[in-house]
Amino acid sequence: MRWVVAFVLAPFAIVAFFTVVLLLQRGLGVVPAETVGGGEIVMTEMRFVPNRIEAQAGQPFTVTFVNRGAQRHDFALAAIHMPGLEPVETMTEPGQRITVTMRIDTPGQHVFTCTVPGHAAAGMTGVVAVSP
């Protein structure tokens, strides 16, 4: 019985492992990332293009998200990175666009994802690189 459970769970463990490795590599700058300093980010199937936003700590920046995919997508960044941010709905349907202005006070690499089930695990992630 144990081997059946291990056999069934092994693929999920492998996917989870490689997802974590990919996120860590992107966050550490090991994997090349396309960059935008504000501007426009296109959402397609399982990708943000570009997948890196450059920002200055404490300075507002504006990003327009354009959904050119066939599915709905969103942009999610943990609110802990932007305590003063008002709630914003970023779920976009195919063909829609939304413009968001935000400010992050803490320098560092802040990961963002698409929260539609399975999208982040498939690689729909990115980083807001905030310099001091």
C-alpha positions in Angstrom: 0.0 0.0 0.0 2.9 2.4 0.8 4.3 2.0 -2.7 1.0 2.9 -4.2 0.8 6.1 -2.2 4.4 6.9 -3.1 3.8 6.2 -6.8 0.7 8.5 -6.9 2.4 11.3 -4.9 5.8 11.3 -6.7 4.7 13.3 -9.7 3.3 16.0 -7.5 6.4 16.2 -5.4 8.6 16.5 -8.6 6.4 19.3 -10.0 6.5 21.1 -6.6 10.3 20.8 -6.4 10.9 22.2 -9.8 8.5 25.1 -9.2 10.3 26.1 -6.1 13.7 25.8 -7.9 12.4 28.0 -10.8 11.0 30.6 -8.4 14.3 30.7 -6.4 16.4 31.0 -9.6 14.3 33.9 -10.9 14.3 35.6 -7.6 18.1 35.3 -7.3 18.6 36.5 -10.9 20.0 33.1 -12.2 17.4 32.8 -14.9 17.4 35.8 -17.3 14.3 37.9 -16.9 12.8 40.5 -19.2 12.4 43.8 -17.4 10.0 46.7 -17.4 10.3 49.8 -15.2 6.6 50.5 -15.1 4.9 50.3 -18.5 3.0 47.3 -20.0 3.1 43.6 -19.1 1.4 41.2 -21.4 -0.3 38.1 -19.8 -0.5 35.1 -22.1 -0.8 31.4 -21.4 1.4 30.8 -18.4 3.7 33.8 -18.9 4.1 37.5 -17.9 6.0 39.3 -20.7 8.2 40.9 -19.4 8.3 39.0 -16.1 10.4 41.6 -14.1 9.5 45.1 -12.9 12.1 47.5 -11.7 11.1 50.0 -9.0 12.6 52.4 -6.5 11.7 51.9 -2.8 9.0 54.4 -1.8 8.3 55.7 -5.3 5.0 55.0 -7.1 5.1 53.2 -10.4 2.3 52.3 -12.8 1.9 49.1 -14.8 -0.7 48.2 -17.4 -1.5 44.5 -17.6 -2.9 43.3 -20.9 -4.4 39.9 -21.2 -3.7 38.5 -24.7 -4.3 35.0 -23.6 -7.3 32.7 -24.1 -7.9 32.4 -20.3 -8.4 34.8 -17.5 -5.3 35.9 -15.6 -4.4 38.1 -12.7 -1.4 39.7 -11.0 -1.0 38.9 -7.3 1.7 40.4 -5.0 1.5 39.7 -1.3 0.1 42.8 0.5 2.8 42.5 3.1 5.1 44.1 0.5 2.8 47.1 0.1 1.1 47.8 3.4 -0.5 51.1 2.1 -1.9 49.6 -1.1 -5.6 49.8 -1.5 -7.3 46.5 -2.6 -7.2 46.3 -6.4 -8.9 43.6 -8.5 -6.5 42.6 -11.2 -8.4 39.6 -12.7 -8.7 40.2 -16.4 -10.6 38.4 -19.0 -9.1 37.7 -22.5 -8.7 41.0 -24.3 -9.0 43.2 -21.2 -6.4 45.5 -19.8 -6.0 47.0 -16.3 -3.7 49.8 -15.0 -2.4 49.6 -11.5 -0.3 52.2 -9.6 1.6 50.8 -6.6 4.4 51.7 -4.3 6.7 49.3 -2.4 8.7 50.6 0.5 10.9 47.6 1.1 13.9 47.0 -1.2 14.4 43.5 -2.4 13.0 40.9 -4.8 9.2 40.6 -4.4 7.6 37.6 -6.3 4.3 38.0 -8.1 2.1 35.3 -9.6 -1.1 34.6 -11.4 -3.5 33.0 -8.8 -5.6 31.1 -11.3 -5.2 27.4 -10.3 -2.1 25.9 -11.9 -0.9 29.0 -13.6 2.0 29.9 -11.2 3.1 26.3 -11.1 3.3 26.3 -14.9 5.6 29.3 -14.7 3.3 32.4 -14.7 5.4 34.2 -12.1 7.7 37.3 -12.0 9.6 39.6 -9.7 9.3 43.2 -8.7 13.0 44.2 -8.1 12.9 47.2 -5.7 16.1 49.1 -5.3 16.8 51.4 -2.3 
